[in-house]
Amino acid sequence: MRLALSTIVGAAVLFGLTGSAAAPTASVSQAIGYHNVHLRVADPVAAADWYMKYLGATKAAPPFNLQFGKTLVALVRTTTQQPSEGSAINHIGISFPDLKSKMQEWQAAGVKILTPMTEAPGLFPYGYIEDPWGVKIEVMQDTETLGFHHVHLSVANPAETLQWFADNFGGTPAKLRGRLDGVRFGDVWVFATRAATPPAPSAMRAIQNMALQFSSVDDAFTALQAKGVKLLGEPKNAGNVRYVMAEDVNGVRVELVANVQPQ
């Protein structure tokens, strides 16, 4: 069972080694919340059905497919399916009010369970499942944050990565239940643990990118460009969103998103 560096409980044991992210600087282009995640799947229709049936997602308005509360999910069709584990975005986390019942339901339905439910001391019950397209999902019973809970990165230097997110995107450094270092964007956490081997960039893996919401993508783009952050192209529109992609040194792809009026 390979949990030591890729789980919340494993990270909680090691959090003292990574240090804490300092507060963001005043000059940062501040994200106003977490927005979406892009998942690469062979069959978006089947994937949408699976996430609604087993994880409680609901349909979302285009260009997105699903949502967990305010967090949106875009399903990107791919013919080259590669699992999220081993990439810079290792897994996502979803919290349920009764994890034991959900685990029993998934087991009866044949959902792939990677790790049965166990208790993380000082935290809460958790386990791991995997969707049919290689997305690793940490499932938990964090009653303080139900629904879409976190994005978990696997990187060379966790402390530096969390600091990079705080410095460049203005998230709030915090400790989950006082134990695990992370950065919060609204209700969604970003965690990072040390990769045992160099991680693959997220762009071609099952979890393609995470996305943060801004008041103005263009202002954020200009500020990040001045700071030397790697930006992939210029801001553009897709329906009622304006977006641009950034990428950190580990290959974590981050979409900057703002709502706009449809053209």
Steps between C-alpha positions, in 0.01 A plus 500: 500500500675819380354764730788666679547793264167532321233502767363751741592277793851444364543869445373571850780286639756685288362853513760616746770430240344718234456821696212746475423733214530863601222749445465626141661830411293813448595522132358159410217471249244355739286204396143534626441127530544154357321446166537163324700191417555350153494120475620316190272205417437275201121539522371829648135386490575180692726690740228756574255219576754327726575811704132581543406142592782418740636830631190721503610754240234698316485627143659835424446755228737487199793525451508284816346158551458454875517677830543426869329798658688804367793298362468418131638203306593501131533160332756510219485221244830317446618190315816473712380426849768529770432475875529796731724313744861572412421846366543840662127504581478165676137497608192696595303470824124482556338502844181316597286516816496118541809343344431151638168480314659633180780243518244222540307637202812520281615153596159353410504685167851387403663843527879463516605548863870567536500541878218391733371750752737566787528763771760776477587587863401857577329539166215278374420174318636478145565258216586495131308403190579533130259583221496287180724755323790508745403795723613427855251632755551532872164460672455618856259600771606854579176641640650850496535495119260276308507462122808586293768517767851531357756461226810307606828566322807277482807720461872529561472755784158521672578809710626696199198396294249614763692825535490544120122467502465747786742751345360488149129426544428638845356192667478485877770286670343286772521164678225242457378422853820662621711214355552520126645796310301619202375805316127574487310656213152553638386162635749297294844399626821451302743255664845392389719205593845400387515282186715187532602542134471801267128539424361513146348835397126498556401621152469153341392307808155413634486817713603754239484820704350679793342845460475813713251783458604864462315826466706573187704241313672775304617681814620172650676412174685833498603468866623143461680581176692774683599249768634253245235230553476258207185588303373289211361738240283809530162536677203390289126443532302176500129565539447697818853456639830667423809295575872448464729218614804522727740226605737462793847344493360156587261497204189584705268666249281776646219666311413862583128560443263796513131520416410719203193572292461258204604644166 
